[in-house]
Amino acid sequence: MTTRKKKRFIAGATCPKCHAMDSMMLFLEHNVEKVECVQCGYQMTQPDAEVSKAARASEQLIGVFKPE
């Protein structure tokens, strides 16, 4: 049995690869948000907030740039 993805189109969005307007769709796959262009197939993924937090926890701050 295949699982159906609920796809939503993003109005006004432009594909960063082929530059087609209104061709980007958003869907959830394995609890990960994905955006895909229906024209060229380009995909972007958004990791879970927990994954982002874990990645940032191991980073160290070197300095803060303050332009004057």
PyMOL commands that place a pseudoatom at each C-alpha (Angstrom):
pseudoatom trace, name=CA, resn=MET, resi=1, chain=A, elem=C, hetatm=0, pos=[0.000, 0.000, 0.000]
pseudoatom trace, name=CA, resn=THR, resi=2, chain=A, elem=C, hetatm=0, pos=[1.402, 3.415, -0.960]
pseudoatom trace, name=CA, resn=THR, resi=3, chain=A, elem=C, hetatm=0, pos=[0.970, 6.451, 1.217]
pseudoatom trace, name=CA, resn=ARG, resi=4, chain=A, elem=C, hetatm=0, pos=[-0.487, 9.539, -0.389]
pseudoatom trace, name=CA, resn=LYS, resi=5, chain=A, elem=C, hetatm=0, pos=[1.233, 12.854, 0.173]
pseudoatom trace, name=CA, resn=LYS, resi=6, chain=A, elem=C, hetatm=0, pos=[-0.950, 15.884, 0.802]
pseudoatom trace, name=CA, resn=LYS, resi=7, chain=A, elem=C, hetatm=0, pos=[0.553, 18.492, -1.512]
pseudoatom trace, name=CA, resn=ARG, resi=8, chain=A, elem=C, hetatm=0, pos=[-0.009, 22.230, -1.237]
pseudoatom trace, name=CA, resn=PHE, resi=9, chain=A, elem=C, hetatm=0, pos=[1.179, 24.718, -3.823]
pseudoatom trace, name=CA, resn=ILE, resi=10, chain=A, elem=C, hetatm=0, pos=[2.990, 27.841, -2.631]
pseudoatom trace, name=CA, resn=ALA, resi=11, chain=A, elem=C, hetatm=0, pos=[1.486, 30.884, -4.348]
pseudoatom trace, name=CA, resn=GLY, resi=12, chain=A, elem=C, hetatm=0, pos=[4.034, 33.258, -5.819]
pseudoatom trace, name=CA, resn=ALA, resi=13, chain=A, elem=C, hetatm=0, pos=[7.018, 30.990, -5.119]
pseudoatom trace, name=CA, resn=THR, resi=14, chain=A, elem=C, hetatm=0, pos=[9.742, 30.719, -7.762]
pseudoatom trace, name=CA, resn=CYS, resi=15, chain=A, elem=C, hetatm=0, pos=[11.955, 27.674, -8.218]
pseudoatom trace, name=CA, resn=PRO, resi=16, chain=A, elem=C, hetatm=0, pos=[15.605, 28.515, -7.439]
pseudoatom trace, name=CA, resn=LYS, resi=17, chain=A, elem=C, hetatm=0, pos=[16.793, 26.121, -10.175]
pseudoatom trace, name=CA, resn=CYS, resi=18, chain=A, elem=C, hetatm=0, pos=[14.521, 26.640, -13.207]
pseudoatom trace, name=CA, resn=HIS, resi=19, chain=A, elem=C, hetatm=0, pos=[12.926, 29.943, -12.082]
pseudoatom trace, name=CA, resn=ALA, resi=20, chain=A, elem=C, hetatm=0, pos=[9.384, 28.745, -12.885]
pseudoatom trace, name=CA, resn=MET, resi=21, chain=A, elem=C, hetatm=0, pos=[6.749, 30.735, -10.990]
pseudoatom trace, name=CA, resn=ASP, resi=22, chain=A, elem=C, hetatm=0, pos=[3.953, 29.006, -9.017]
pseudoatom trace, name=CA, resn=SER, resi=23, chain=A, elem=C, hetatm=0, pos=[5.472, 25.555, -9.552]
pseudoatom trace, name=CA, resn=MET, resi=24, chain=A, elem=C, hetatm=0, pos=[6.586, 24.842, -5.961]
pseudoatom trace, name=CA, resn=MET, resi=25, chain=A, elem=C, hetatm=0, pos=[4.584, 22.385, -3.857]
pseudoatom trace, name=CA, resn=LEU, resi=26, chain=A, elem=C, hetatm=0, pos=[4.969, 21.663, -0.139]
pseudoatom trace, name=CA, resn=PHE, resi=27, chain=A, elem=C, hetatm=0, pos=[4.402, 18.227, 1.372]
pseudoatom trace, name=CA, resn=LEU, resi=28, chain=A, elem=C, hetatm=0, pos=[5.290, 16.210, 4.459]
pseudoatom trace, name=CA, resn=GLU, resi=29, chain=A, elem=C, hetatm=0, pos=[7.284, 12.978, 4.066]
pseudoatom trace, name=CA, resn=HIS, resi=30, chain=A, elem=C, hetatm=0, pos=[8.449, 10.976, 7.097]
pseudoatom trace, name=CA, resn=ASN, resi=31, chain=A, elem=C, hetatm=0, pos=[7.738, 14.021, 9.318]
pseudoatom trace, name=CA, resn=VAL, resi=32, chain=A, elem=C, hetatm=0, pos=[10.056, 16.200, 7.212]
pseudoatom trace, name=CA, resn=GLU, resi=33, chain=A, elem=C, hetatm=0, pos=[8.716, 19.167, 5.246]
pseudoatom trace, name=CA, resn=LYS, resi=34, chain=A, elem=C, hetatm=0, pos=[9.773, 19.039, 1.615]
pseudoatom trace, name=CA, resn=VAL, resi=35, chain=A, elem=C, hetatm=0, pos=[9.326, 21.506, -1.230]
pseudoatom trace, name=CA, resn=GLU, resi=36, chain=A, elem=C, hetatm=0, pos=[9.467, 20.279, -4.801]
pseudoatom trace, name=CA, resn=CYS, resi=37, chain=A, elem=C, hetatm=0, pos=[9.237, 21.993, -8.176]
pseudoatom trace, name=CA, resn=VAL, resi=38, chain=A, elem=C, hetatm=0, pos=[6.708, 20.259, -10.430]
pseudoatom trace, name=CA, resn=GLN, resi=39, chain=A, elem=C, hetatm=0, pos=[8.483, 21.614, -13.540]
pseudoatom trace, name=CA, resn=CYS, resi=40, chain=A, elem=C, hetatm=0, pos=[12.071, 20.434, -13.005]
pseudoatom trace, name=CA, resn=GLY, resi=41, chain=A, elem=C, hetatm=0, pos=[11.888, 18.174, -9.914]
pseudoatom trace, name=CA, resn=TYR, resi=42, chain=A, elem=C, hetatm=0, pos=[14.212, 20.316, -7.723]
pseudoatom trace, name=CA, resn=GLN, resi=43, chain=A, elem=C, hetatm=0, pos=[13.718, 19.487, -4.006]
pseudoatom trace, name=CA, resn=MET, resi=44, chain=A, elem=C, hetatm=0, pos=[14.476, 21.262, -0.738]
pseudoatom trace, name=CA, resn=THR, resi=45, chain=A, elem=C, hetatm=0, pos=[13.961, 19.817, 2.746]
pseudoatom trace, name=CA, resn=GLN, resi=46, chain=A, elem=C, hetatm=0, pos=[13.367, 21.476, 6.114]
pseudoatom trace, name=CA, resn=PRO, resi=47, chain=A, elem=C, hetatm=0, pos=[14.733, 19.446, 9.035]
pseudoatom trace, name=CA, resn=ASP, resi=48, chain=A, elem=C, hetatm=0, pos=[12.742, 19.026, 12.216]
pseudoatom trace, name=CA, resn=ALA, resi=49, chain=A, elem=C, hetatm=0, pos=[13.255, 21.693, 14.915]
pseudoatom trace, name=CA, resn=GLU, resi=50, chain=A, elem=C, hetatm=0, pos=[14.792, 19.023, 17.163]
pseudoatom trace, name=CA, resn=VAL, resi=51, chain=A, elem=C, hetatm=0, pos=[17.378, 18.218, 14.490]
pseudoatom trace, name=CA, resn=SER, resi=52, chain=A, elem=C, hetatm=0, pos=[18.273, 21.910, 14.123]
pseudoatom trace, name=CA, resn=LYS, resi=53, chain=A, elem=C, hetatm=0, pos=[18.652, 22.304, 17.892]
pseudoatom trace, name=CA, resn=ALA, resi=54, chain=A, elem=C, hetatm=0, pos=[20.944, 19.274, 18.118]
pseudoatom trace, name=CA, resn=ALA, resi=55, chain=A, elem=C, hetatm=0, pos=[23.139, 20.620, 15.319]
pseudoatom trace, name=CA, resn=ARG, resi=56, chain=A, elem=C, hetatm=0, pos=[23.446, 24.038, 16.996]
pseudoatom trace, name=CA, resn=ALA, resi=57, chain=A, elem=C, hetatm=0, pos=[24.214, 22.592, 20.440]
pseudoatom trace, name=CA, resn=SER, resi=58, chain=A, elem=C, hetatm=0, pos=[27.670, 21.412, 19.360]
pseudoatom trace, name=CA, resn=GLU, resi=59, chain=A, elem=C, hetatm=0, pos=[28.687, 24.746, 17.771]
pseudoatom trace, name=CA, resn=GLN, resi=60, chain=A, elem=C, hetatm=0, pos=[30.872, 27.281, 19.530]
pseudoatom trace, name=CA, resn=LEU, resi=61, chain=A, elem=C, hetatm=0, pos=[30.684, 31.051, 19.177]
pseudoatom trace, name=CA, resn=ILE, resi=62, chain=A, elem=C, hetatm=0, pos=[33.964, 32.568, 18.007]
pseudoatom trace, name=CA, resn=GLY, resi=63, chain=A, elem=C, hetatm=0, pos=[32.964, 36.217, 17.887]
pseudoatom trace, name=CA, resn=VAL, resi=64, chain=A, elem=C, hetatm=0, pos=[30.239, 38.665, 16.981]
pseudoatom trace, name=CA, resn=PHE, resi=65, chain=A, elem=C, hetatm=0, pos=[30.708, 41.091, 14.097]
pseudoatom trace, name=CA, resn=LYS, resi=66, chain=A, elem=C, hetatm=0, pos=[29.376, 44.579, 14.904]
pseudoatom trace, name=CA, resn=PRO, resi=67, chain=A, elem=C, hetatm=0, pos=[29.675, 46.986, 11.973]
pseudoatom trace, name=CA, resn=GLU, resi=68, chain=A, elem=C, hetatm=0, pos=[29.951, 50.616, 13.023]
for i in range(1, 68): cmd.bond("trace and resi %d" % i, "trace and resi %d" % (i + 1))
show_as sticks, trace
zoom trace
